[in-house]
Amino acid sequence: MLFVGVDLTSAFAKSPRANDVAVLDDNLNCRLAQAEWPDAACVVARNPSALRKMIAEAVGSADEQVWAIDGPQGLSSTGQTMRHCERILGTPGRTPEGLPPAQPGGRPFGDYIRSSIDLFAALAASQPALVMAGNIGSATLFEVFPGAEWRVLGGKTLPKKTSAAGRTTRRALLSALGIQGVPALPTADENDALVAAYLVWCTRHAASKVVLRGSPPSVSGGEVREGYILHFDSGAAVDRGQLELPEAQARPVDVPVESEDEDWGSSEGLVLKLIDYGVVHGSCPENGWLQSGETYTCRTLAPDPVEQFRLTHSPTFSGGRGWKLDPSAKQLLTKLGYATPSHLGESNAVTLRIQLAQET
């Protein structure tokens, strides 16, 4: 069996970049390739033969395959500004309820989101059939968001993915997972394609390491809506003692400079995951950057409105890994325009993009 990860680009750019494709076999031997988009009209038409061929030719084998695409599979539910899975994992791009135009420019990420949705629709209609994720064991077509996966694997925010330090650290993580044949210094896109391929490898070889986050896909108005993102469980974190890094890179950057959003999965800033109205849990991998005893002044980042808040360490919380949020989590989410159900937990968690702020 082959496991295919695709780091997606926009089909509607003036000069579309090739999509990076990573292929793993059952033994975690890797191969890298690129897949060129067909013409834009073919993508808009969701031609199942041409778009399936685009990736299949890069894979180059008739073996049974499971695919992972770094991009949204569907639109948000009617009346929503983002999908449930995007709210849980804190993606920088938010998929709207209406199909973005098939052209560059306009709404941020719009042409990229449209490319991905068109691709998923074509692949789901292609032959042999690719089955979108409704459960882990039988699906053969998954959506992934590498930006969230590196945080889990590394246990904290890593250096910017396009920097030499970021590329080296991610390569070390891939090697620690047992992936063979990784180039000495993969590009950021190759790293993302490889972690996507490893995610779907886990669906057949290490299912306890992965979970589905979000709501099941449905069809409304002729379009797929919502859908799951395949995500590492917290138990997938790599033991940092296993990493083989140059001494200068032995410890990742805790608070990197906020970078530009290059694509739907390019978030490089800090994130804060909220799974409890009463306290922020430092045990969440996404919150691994929090240091016991420290108090932080933070602000939220786009696409959310900017709101400032404080995190005060709560030493009496279990394991000493808790922080009180001021204003409270419910008050902050209300200010940001989120729904505030009676209970906040893992199933309806909210992940915010944030940066540390100066005291005022």
C-alpha positions as CSV (number, residue, x, y, z in Angstrom):
1,M,0.0,0.0,0.0
2,L,1.1,3.6,-0.7
3,F,0.4,6.7,1.4
4,V,0.4,10.0,-0.5
5,G,0.7,13.5,1.0
6,V,0.0,16.6,-1.2
7,D,1.1,20.1,-0.2
8,L,-1.4,22.1,-2.3
9,T,-0.9,25.4,-4.2
10,S,-3.4,27.6,-6.0
11,A,-4.5,26.5,-9.4
12,F,-5.6,30.0,-10.2
13,A,-2.4,32.0,-9.7
14,K,-0.9,33.8,-12.7
15,S,1.8,31.1,-12.8
16,P,0.7,28.2,-10.7
17,R,3.4,26.5,-8.7
18,A,3.6,22.7,-8.8
19,N,2.1,20.7,-5.9
20,D,4.7,18.9,-3.8
21,V,3.8,15.2,-3.4
22,A,5.3,12.7,-0.9
23,V,4.8,9.0,-1.1
24,L,5.5,6.5,1.7
25,D,5.3,2.7,1.5
26,D,4.3,0.4,4.3
27,N,7.9,0.4,5.6
28,L,8.2,4.2,5.6
29,N,10.5,4.5,2.6
30,C,9.8,7.9,1.1
31,R,9.8,9.3,-2.4
32,L,9.2,13.0,-3.4
33,A,7.7,14.3,-6.7
34,Q,5.8,17.2,-8.1
35,A,2.4,17.5,-9.7
36,E,1.6,20.3,-12.2
37,W,-1.9,21.7,-12.3
38,P,-3.9,21.3,-15.5
39,D,-5.4,24.5,-17.0
40,A,-7.7,26.5,-14.8
41,A,-10.8,25.7,-16.8
42,C,-10.2,22.0,-16.1
43,V,-10.0,22.6,-12.4
44,V,-13.2,24.7,-12.4
45,A,-15.0,21.9,-14.3
46,R,-13.8,19.5,-11.6
47,N,-12.7,17.1,-14.2
48,P,-12.2,13.8,-12.3
49,S,-10.0,12.2,-14.8
50,A,-7.6,15.1,-15.3
51,L,-7.3,16.0,-11.6
52,R,-6.9,12.4,-10.5
53,K,-4.3,11.9,-13.1
54,M,-2.4,15.0,-11.9
55,I,-1.5,13.3,-8.6
56,A,-1.6,9.7,-9.8
57,E,1.2,10.3,-12.4
58,A,3.4,11.8,-9.6
59,V,2.7,8.7,-7.5
60,G,3.5,6.4,-10.4
61,S,2.1,3.1,-9.1
62,A,-1.1,1.1,-9.3
63,D,-0.8,-0.1,-5.7
64,E,-3.6,0.5,-3.3
65,Q,-3.3,4.1,-2.1
66,V,-4.5,6.4,0.7
67,W,-4.3,10.2,0.0
68,A,-4.0,13.3,2.2
69,I,-4.5,16.8,0.8
70,D,-3.3,19.9,2.7
71,G,-6.4,22.0,2.0
72,P,-10.1,22.3,2.8
73,Q,-12.5,19.7,1.4
74,G,-15.7,21.6,1.7
75,L,-17.4,24.9,2.6
76,S,-18.7,25.9,6.0
77,S,-22.2,25.2,7.1
78,T,-24.8,27.7,6.0
79,G,-24.6,30.8,8.1
80,Q,-21.1,30.0,9.4
81,T,-17.9,31.9,8.7
82,M,-15.6,28.9,9.2
83,R,-15.8,25.1,9.5
84,H,-15.9,23.3,12.9
85,C,-12.5,21.6,12.2
86,E,-10.9,25.0,11.5
87,R,-12.2,26.4,14.8
88,I,-10.8,23.4,16.7
89,L,-7.3,23.5,15.1
90,G,-6.9,27.2,14.6
91,T,-6.2,27.3,10.9
92,P,-5.2,30.7,9.6
93,G,-7.6,30.4,6.6
94,R,-11.3,30.2,7.3
95,T,-13.5,28.5,4.7
96,P,-16.7,30.5,4.0
97,E,-20.2,29.2,3.2
98,G,-20.1,30.4,-0.4
99,L,-17.7,29.1,-3.0
100,P,-14.9,31.7,-3.6
101,P,-14.3,32.9,-7.2
102,A,-11.9,30.9,-9.3
103,Q,-9.4,33.8,-9.6
104,P,-6.5,35.1,-7.6
105,G,-6.9,38.1,-5.3
106,G,-9.9,39.2,-3.3
107,R,-10.6,37.4,0.0
108,P,-7.3,36.1,1.5
109,F,-6.7,32.5,0.6
110,G,-9.8,32.5,-1.6
111,D,-8.2,31.1,-4.8
112,Y,-6.3,28.5,-2.8
113,I,-9.5,27.4,-0.9
114,R,-11.4,27.2,-4.3
115,S,-8.6,25.1,-5.8
116,S,-8.7,22.7,-2.9
117,I,-12.5,22.3,-2.8
118,D,-12.6,21.8,-6.6
119,L,-9.8,19.1,-6.3
120,F,-11.6,17.2,-3.5
121,A,-14.9,17.2,-5.5
122,A,-13.1,15.8,-8.5
123,L,-11.2,13.2,-6.6
124,A,-14.4,12.0,-4.8
125,A,-16.0,11.5,-8.2
126,S,-13.0,9.8,-9.8
127,Q,-12.4,6.1,-10.5
128,P,-11.4,4.0,-8.7
129,A,-13.4,5.7,-5.9
130,L,-11.7,7.7,-3.2
131,V,-13.7,7.8,0.0
132,M,-13.7,11.0,2.1
133,A,-13.1,10.5,5.8
134,G,-16.1,9.5,7.9
135,N,-14.0,7.1,9.9
136,I,-10.3,6.4,10.0
137,G,-10.1,2.8,9.0
138,S,-12.0,2.8,5.6
139,A,-11.4,6.3,4.2
140,T,-8.9,6.7,1.4
141,L,-9.1,10.5,1.0
142,F,-8.2,12.7,4.0
143,E,-7.9,16.5,4.7
144,V,-4.8,17.5,6.7
145,F,-3.4,20.7,8.2
146,P,0.4,20.3,8.7
147,G,0.6,23.6,10.7
148,A,-1.2,21.9,13.6
149,E,0.7,18.6,13.3
150,W,4.2,20.0,13.7
151,R,3.1,21.6,17.0
152,V,2.0,18.2,18.3
153,L,5.1,16.3,17.0
154,G,7.5,18.8,18.4
155,G,5.7,19.5,21.6
156,K,5.9,23.3,21.1
157,T,6.0,25.9,18.3
158,L,8.9,25.3,16.0
159,P,11.1,27.7,14.1
160,K,9.6,29.3,11.0
161,K,9.1,26.5,8.5
162,T,10.9,28.2,5.6
163,S,14.0,28.9,7.6
164,A,17.0,26.6,7.7
165,A,16.4,25.9,11.4
166,G,12.7,25.2,10.7
167,R,13.5,22.8,7.8
168,T,16.2,21.0,9.8
169,T,14.0,20.6,12.9
170,R,11.1,19.2,10.9
171,R,13.4,16.8,9.0
172,A,14.7,15.6,12.4
173,L,11.1,15.0,13.5
174,L,10.4,13.0,10.4
175,S,13.5,10.9,10.9
176,A,12.6,10.2,14.5
177,L,9.3,8.8,13.2
178,G,11.2,6.3,11.2
179,I,10.8,7.8,7.7
180,Q,13.6,6.7,5.5
181,G,15.2,8.5,2.5
182,V,14.3,12.1,3.5
183,P,16.6,14.7,1.7
184,A,19.3,16.4,3.8
185,L,17.4,19.7,3.8
186,P,13.8,19.3,2.5
187,T,11.9,22.4,1.5
188,A,9.1,23.6,3.7
189,D,6.6,22.2,1.2
190,E,8.3,18.8,1.0
191,N,8.2,18.6,4.8
192,D,4.5,19.4,4.9
193,A,3.8,16.8,2.2
194,L,5.8,14.2,4.1
195,V,4.0,14.8,7.4
196,A,0.7,14.5,5.5
197,A,1.8,11.2,4.0
198,Y,2.8,10.0,7.5
199,L,-0.6,10.9,8.9
200,V,-2.4,8.6,6.5
201,W,0.3,5.9,7.0
202,C,-0.9,6.0,10.6
203,T,-4.5,5.3,9.6
204,R,-3.4,1.8,8.6
205,H,-0.3,1.2,10.8
206,A,-0.7,3.3,14.0
207,A,-4.4,4.3,14.2
208,S,-4.1,5.1,17.9
209,K,-1.9,8.1,17.0
210,V,-4.5,9.9,14.9
211,V,-8.0,11.2,15.4
212,L,-10.6,13.0,13.3
213,R,-11.4,16.6,14.3
214,G,-14.5,18.5,13.1
215,S,-17.9,17.5,11.8
216,P,-18.7,14.8,9.2
217,P,-18.9,16.0,5.6
218,S,-22.4,16.5,4.1
219,V,-23.7,17.8,0.8
220,S,-25.9,20.9,0.6
221,G,-26.7,23.0,-2.4
222,G,-24.5,20.7,-4.5
223,E,-21.4,21.4,-2.4
224,V,-19.6,19.4,0.3
225,R,-19.8,21.2,3.6
226,E,-17.7,20.8,6.8
227,G,-15.6,17.6,6.9
228,Y,-12.9,16.2,9.2
229,I,-9.2,17.1,9.5
230,L,-7.0,14.1,10.3
231,H,-4.9,15.1,13.3
232,F,-2.2,13.6,15.5
233,D,-3.3,12.6,19.0
234,S,-1.2,14.1,21.8
235,G,0.5,10.7,22.2
236,A,2.2,11.2,18.9
237,A,4.6,13.7,20.2
238,V,8.3,12.8,19.5
239,D,10.7,12.3,22.4
240,R,13.0,15.3,22.0
241,G,15.9,13.1,23.1
242,Q,15.5,11.2,19.8
243,L,16.1,14.2,17.6
244,E,19.5,14.4,15.8
245,L,20.1,18.2,15.4
246,P,23.1,20.4,15.2
247,E,23.9,21.8,18.6
248,A,22.7,25.3,17.6
249,Q,19.3,23.8,16.7
250,A,18.9,21.5,19.6
251,R,16.1,23.7,21.1
252,P,13.4,25.2,18.9
253,V,12.5,28.8,19.0
254,D,9.8,29.4,21.6
255,V,8.4,32.7,20.3
256,P,9.1,33.1,16.6
257,V,8.5,36.3,14.8
258,E,5.1,36.3,13.2
259,S,5.3,35.5,9.5
260,E,3.2,36.2,6.5
261,D,0.4,33.8,5.7
262,E,1.7,32.2,2.5
263,D,-1.1,29.6,2.2
264,W,-4.0,28.0,4.1
265,G,-1.6,26.0,6.2
266,S,1.2,28.4,6.8
267,S,0.5,29.6,10.4
268,E,3.9,30.1,12.2
269,G,2.8,32.1,15.3
270,L,1.9,30.8,18.7
271,V,-1.5,29.2,19.3
272,L,-3.7,28.8,22.4
273,K,-6.1,25.9,22.7
274,L,-9.1,26.4,25.0
275,I,-10.8,23.2,26.2
276,D,-12.1,24.5,29.5
277,Y,-13.9,27.7,30.5
278,G,-12.3,27.7,34.0
279,V,-8.6,27.3,33.2
280,V,-6.1,27.1,30.2
281,H,-4.6,23.6,30.2
282,G,-0.8,23.6,29.7
283,S,-0.9,19.9,29.1
284,C,-2.4,20.4,25.6
285,P,0.5,20.0,23.0
286,E,-0.6,23.2,21.4
287,N,0.0,25.1,24.7
288,G,3.4,23.5,25.4
289,W,5.1,26.9,25.1
290,L,3.6,28.0,28.4
291,Q,6.2,27.9,31.2
292,S,5.1,27.2,34.8
293,G,5.4,30.2,37.1
294,E,5.1,32.7,34.2
295,T,2.4,35.2,33.5
296,Y,1.7,36.3,30.0
297,T,0.1,39.3,28.3
298,C,-1.2,38.2,24.9
299,R,-3.3,39.4,22.0
300,T,-5.3,37.5,19.4
301,L,-4.3,37.6,15.7
302,A,-6.2,37.7,12.4
303,P,-8.5,36.3,11.2
304,D,-10.0,37.0,14.6
305,P,-10.4,40.5,15.9
306,V,-7.5,41.8,18.1
307,E,-8.2,41.4,21.8
308,Q,-5.7,41.6,24.6
309,F,-5.8,39.2,27.6
310,R,-3.7,37.9,30.4
311,L,-2.7,34.3,31.4
312,T,-1.7,34.0,35.1
313,H,-0.1,30.8,36.2
314,S,-2.3,28.7,38.6
315,P,0.1,26.5,40.7
316,T,-2.7,24.7,42.4
317,F,-4.0,23.2,39.1
318,S,-3.2,19.5,38.6
319,G,0.4,19.1,37.7
320,G,1.0,22.8,38.0
321,R,0.1,23.2,34.3
322,G,-2.8,25.6,34.5
323,W,-3.3,29.3,33.7
324,K,-6.2,31.6,34.6
325,L,-7.4,33.7,31.8
326,D,-8.5,37.4,32.2
327,P,-11.0,38.1,30.8
328,S,-12.4,34.6,31.3
329,A,-12.4,32.2,28.3
330,K,-16.2,32.6,27.9
331,Q,-15.9,36.5,27.9
332,L,-13.0,36.4,25.5
333,L,-14.7,34.0,23.0
334,T,-17.9,36.2,23.2
335,K,-15.8,39.3,22.3
336,L,-14.3,37.4,19.4
337,G,-17.7,36.4,18.1
338,Y,-17.6,32.7,18.9
339,A,-20.5,30.6,20.2
340,T,-20.2,29.8,23.9
341,P,-22.0,26.5,24.6
342,S,-22.6,25.6,28.2
343,H,-19.6,23.2,28.2
344,L,-16.3,23.7,26.5
345,G,-14.3,20.5,25.9
346,E,-12.1,18.6,23.5
347,S,-14.9,18.0,21.1
348,N,-15.8,21.7,20.7
349,A,-12.4,23.2,21.6
350,V,-11.3,26.6,20.2
351,T,-7.7,27.2,19.0
352,L,-6.7,30.9,18.7
353,R,-3.7,32.3,16.9
354,I,-1.9,34.7,19.3
355,Q,1.2,36.7,20.0
356,L,2.8,37.9,23.2
357,A,2.1,41.5,23.8
358,Q,3.9,44.2,25.8
359,E,2.5,45.1,29.2
360,T,0.3,48.2,29.2
